[in-house]
Amino acid sequence: NTVVEGFTLSGATGACSPGCGTHYPGGAVRLRGGTPTLRQNRIENNTAYQRGGGVYVSDGAVATLDANVISGNMVDGNGGGVYVQSANALITNNQILSNTAVVEGGGLYIDLNVPAVIRGNAIGYNQATNPVASRGAGVRTIGDHAVVVLSHNDVFSNTLFWGGGAGFDISGPAFVDGNAIHHNSLHIGGGAGRWSWP
């Protein structure tokens, strides 16, 4: 039940823990297991390798990310702001802004079978930059059987260089309700929002 509240986490580059291989996930924060809460922090200008430029959630964690500013983070793979894998996540009331992923999920990347709730966030000015294989500049979900809830988010001014879903790219079962998706752009491809399930 760890709570991290009111901190500024900036300028970190991740670290390789045992078994990480070539992945240095979570530039500033790595949540592995337990029921952690990140609340009212500034997670800014961090860098990771492959997964989660700002925050990486994994290993069965039941994590809450609430009212944080997650901005200016970068990853050379997926999830410029946040990457969630093999975990549960409640992601609410955050400002997820100006993050960059080279491949997918400039703002958020939700991996296979993650029952995430993404509600009430401002998700803007993020980008996915790969010129031949990028998806979901704002939010990218992989899906399979777990349902992702995307509700009442403001998803705006995200930029995708190639692919589909500059705002949302949803590849699995999802409940999508009350979102404002506007002013997103892509250079080559189609759609401010794309849903490709089944």
C-alpha positions as CSV (number, residue, x, y, z in Angstrom):
1,N,0.0,0.0,0.0
2,T,2.8,2.4,-0.8
3,V,1.8,6.0,-1.6
4,V,4.1,8.4,-3.4
5,E,2.7,11.9,-3.3
6,G,3.9,15.4,-4.1
7,F,7.3,14.6,-5.6
8,T,9.0,15.8,-8.7
9,L,10.8,13.0,-10.5
10,S,12.9,14.3,-13.4
11,G,16.0,13.6,-15.5
12,A,16.2,9.8,-14.8
13,T,17.2,7.2,-17.3
14,G,15.9,4.0,-15.8
15,A,18.1,1.1,-14.7
16,C,18.5,-2.5,-15.6
17,S,17.3,-4.7,-12.8
18,P,17.9,-8.5,-12.8
19,G,16.4,-10.1,-15.8
20,C,15.7,-6.9,-17.7
21,G,17.8,-8.0,-20.8
22,T,17.8,-5.1,-23.2
23,H,14.8,-3.5,-21.6
24,Y,15.3,-0.6,-19.1
25,P,11.7,0.1,-18.3
26,G,10.3,3.0,-16.4
27,G,12.5,6.0,-16.8
28,A,11.4,7.5,-13.4
29,V,9.1,5.0,-11.8
30,R,8.9,1.2,-11.9
31,L,5.9,-0.4,-10.1
32,R,6.3,-4.1,-9.8
33,G,3.6,-5.9,-7.7
34,G,1.7,-4.7,-4.7
35,T,-0.9,-1.9,-4.6
36,P,1.0,1.3,-5.1
37,T,-0.4,4.8,-5.6
38,L,1.2,7.7,-7.4
39,R,-0.6,10.9,-6.6
40,Q,0.0,14.5,-7.4
41,N,3.6,14.0,-8.6
42,R,5.4,15.6,-11.5
43,I,7.1,13.0,-13.6
44,E,8.9,14.9,-16.2
45,N,11.7,14.7,-18.8
46,N,12.8,11.1,-18.1
47,T,14.0,8.4,-20.6
48,A,13.7,4.7,-20.7
49,Y,14.7,1.9,-23.1
50,Q,11.8,-0.1,-24.8
51,R,9.1,0.4,-22.1
52,G,7.7,3.3,-20.2
53,G,9.5,6.6,-20.5
54,G,7.9,8.0,-17.4
55,V,6.2,5.1,-15.6
56,Y,6.3,1.3,-16.0
57,V,3.7,-0.9,-14.2
58,S,4.1,-4.7,-14.1
59,D,4.3,-8.0,-12.2
60,G,0.7,-8.1,-11.0
61,A,0.6,-4.6,-9.5
62,V,-2.8,-3.1,-8.8
63,A,-1.7,0.5,-9.3
64,T,-3.4,3.8,-9.0
65,L,-2.0,6.8,-10.9
66,D,-4.0,9.9,-9.9
67,A,-3.7,13.6,-10.5
68,N,0.0,13.5,-11.7
69,V,1.6,15.5,-14.4
70,I,3.4,13.1,-16.7
71,S,5.2,15.1,-19.3
72,G,8.2,15.3,-21.6
73,N,9.2,11.7,-21.2
74,M,10.8,9.6,-24.0
75,V,11.2,5.9,-24.8
76,D,12.7,4.2,-27.9
77,G,10.0,1.6,-27.9
78,N,6.4,1.8,-26.5
79,G,4.7,4.0,-23.8
80,G,6.3,7.4,-23.8
81,G,4.4,8.5,-20.6
82,V,3.1,5.2,-19.1
83,Y,3.5,1.5,-20.0
84,V,1.3,-1.1,-18.2
85,Q,2.1,-4.8,-18.6
86,S,0.8,-7.9,-16.6
87,A,-0.9,-5.6,-14.1
88,N,-4.1,-3.7,-13.3
89,A,-4.1,0.1,-13.4
90,L,-6.5,2.9,-12.5
91,I,-5.3,6.0,-14.4
92,T,-7.4,9.0,-13.5
93,N,-7.2,12.8,-13.5
94,N,-3.6,13.0,-14.9
95,Q,-2.1,15.4,-17.3
96,I,-0.2,13.2,-19.8
97,L,1.4,15.7,-22.1
98,S,4.2,16.0,-24.6
99,N,5.6,12.5,-24.2
100,T,7.3,10.6,-27.1
101,A,7.4,6.9,-28.1
102,V,9.4,5.9,-31.1
103,V,7.0,3.0,-31.8
104,E,3.5,3.0,-30.1
105,G,1.6,4.7,-27.4
106,G,3.1,8.2,-27.1
107,G,1.1,9.0,-24.0
108,L,-0.1,5.5,-22.8
109,Y,0.6,2.0,-23.8
110,I,-1.6,-0.8,-22.3
111,D,-0.3,-4.2,-23.1
112,L,-2.0,-7.6,-23.6
113,N,-4.8,-8.5,-21.1
114,V,-4.5,-5.5,-18.8
115,P,-7.9,-4.5,-17.3
116,A,-7.0,-0.8,-17.1
117,V,-9.4,2.1,-16.3
118,I,-8.4,5.4,-18.0
119,R,-10.7,8.1,-16.9
120,G,-10.7,11.9,-16.7
121,N,-7.2,12.5,-18.0
122,A,-5.9,15.2,-20.3
123,I,-3.9,13.4,-23.0
124,G,-2.3,15.8,-25.4
125,Y,0.7,16.8,-27.5
126,N,2.1,13.2,-27.3
127,Q,3.7,11.6,-30.4
128,A,4.7,8.3,-31.9
129,T,7.5,9.0,-34.3
130,N,8.5,5.8,-36.2
131,P,8.1,6.7,-39.9
132,V,7.0,3.2,-40.9
133,A,5.4,1.5,-37.9
134,S,3.8,3.7,-35.2
135,R,0.3,3.5,-33.7
136,G,-1.7,5.3,-31.0
137,A,0.1,8.6,-30.4
138,G,-2.2,9.4,-27.5
139,V,-3.3,5.9,-26.3
140,R,-2.5,2.4,-27.6
141,T,-4.2,-0.7,-26.2
142,I,-3.4,-4.3,-27.2
143,G,-6.4,-6.0,-25.6
144,D,-7.1,-9.7,-26.0
145,H,-9.7,-10.7,-23.3
146,A,-9.4,-8.0,-20.6
147,V,-11.6,-4.9,-21.1
148,V,-10.0,-1.5,-21.1
149,V,-12.3,1.4,-20.0
150,L,-11.6,4.8,-21.6
151,S,-14.0,7.3,-20.2
152,H,-14.3,11.1,-20.2
153,N,-10.7,11.8,-21.3
154,D,-9.7,14.9,-23.3
155,V,-7.5,13.5,-26.1
156,F,-6.0,16.3,-28.2
157,S,-3.2,17.5,-30.4
158,N,-1.4,14.1,-30.5
159,T,0.8,13.4,-33.6
160,L,1.3,10.1,-35.3
161,F,3.9,9.9,-38.1
162,W,2.6,6.6,-39.7
163,G,-0.2,4.2,-39.0
164,G,-3.6,4.7,-37.5
165,G,-5.3,6.2,-34.4
166,A,-3.5,9.4,-33.7
167,G,-5.7,9.9,-30.6
168,F,-6.7,6.3,-29.7
169,D,-5.6,3.0,-31.2
170,I,-7.6,0.3,-29.5
171,S,-6.9,-3.4,-30.5
172,G,-9.1,-5.2,-28.0
173,P,-12.4,-5.1,-26.1
174,A,-13.0,-1.7,-24.6
175,F,-15.7,0.5,-23.1
176,V,-15.3,3.9,-24.6
177,D,-17.5,6.7,-23.3
178,G,-17.7,10.5,-23.1
179,N,-14.2,11.2,-24.5
180,A,-13.3,14.4,-26.4
181,I,-11.0,13.4,-29.2
182,H,-9.9,16.5,-31.2
183,H,-7.1,18.1,-33.2
184,N,-5.0,14.9,-33.4
185,S,-3.0,14.5,-36.6
186,L,-1.2,11.9,-38.6
187,H,1.2,12.1,-41.5
188,I,0.4,8.8,-43.3
189,G,-2.5,6.5,-42.4
190,G,-6.0,7.0,-41.2
191,G,-8.1,8.0,-38.2
192,A,-8.0,10.2,-35.1
193,G,-9.3,7.1,-33.3
194,R,-9.2,3.5,-34.5
195,W,-10.7,0.3,-33.0
196,S,-9.6,-2.9,-34.5
197,W,-11.3,-5.6,-32.4
198,P,-11.9,-8.4,-33.1
